[in-house]
C-alpha cells in the first residue's frame, strides 16, 4: 500500500530551502508540542557538517536520553 501526501506551500523554492536550514524555523515547526532549547549557540543557518547540542522536551517530559 502506498499513501502519498501532497503539501503545497505558498512560497518560492529558495524561501523553503532557507527555512529547512534554519534552526529557528525548525523550532517553530516543532512547537507547540515539542520545545527545542539550545545548549550552545545555534548558527543562523545550518551548513553541511554543523552540529549543535539541543534539549528537546514534550511539555515537562524530556525527550531523548542523557
C-alpha positions, -999 to 999 in steps of 0.1 A, spaced: 0 0 0 13 35 -8 -1 66 8 10 99 -6 6 133 9 8 164 -12 16 197 6 15 229 -13 33 258 4 27 294 -8 64 304 -11 92 302 -36 117 273 -36 145 295 -22 125 306 8 115 269 16 152 259 13 163 286 37 135 276 62 147 240 61 182 251 70 172 275 98 173 263 134 147 289 143 122 277 117 127 241 127 120 250 164 88 268 153 76 238 133 81 215 163 62 238 187 38 240 204 42 203 213 80 199 214 102 225 229 137 229 215 162 247 238 197 253 226 225 243 249 250 262 229 250 290 202 229 280 172 241 292 138 216 314 118 217 287 91 228 251 90 257 242 68 269 207 60 288 192 90 273 217 115 265 202 149 246 218 178 236 204 212 199 209 220 175 199 247 141 186 235 111 183 257 74 174 254 59 198 279 75 188 312 89 155 298 124 154 284 129 136 251 160 116 243 185 104 268 214 119 286 
